[in-house]
């Protein structure tokens, strides 16, 4: 008998997503747009933080998103990975 798959995350929940790329003025906008595309509640400024690398060549953007399902998170990560400005996600 197959056992049901146990969910690792209890939804809904606030979930941190980090995207990193070369320092580019459009990167923040693009990350926020991707997350908002898959979210019922739009990100507020206090849900988005930026951190530059020590030399300023790279930036990491952390968003605190209201996640409602694993499917939603998978779609966000898929779109982030596909974007040319984003080099890595966590």
C-alpha angles and dihedrals in degrees: 000000000000115000119221114258112253114230112235094205126048108226137247097044142136108261130190118225121184124199124184133194146136113308103272128154090228097054097085092047092049094048092049091047092052093049093045090051089065100035132084090207116055120229117261122214091255089058093061125068130178129203124185123213117251092263094038094240095116137034133200120208120200120195125190102212130187098239118200102176146001088248090059092051091047091054092049092050092045092054093044091051091050095052114102095219094055116082101174141006133198 
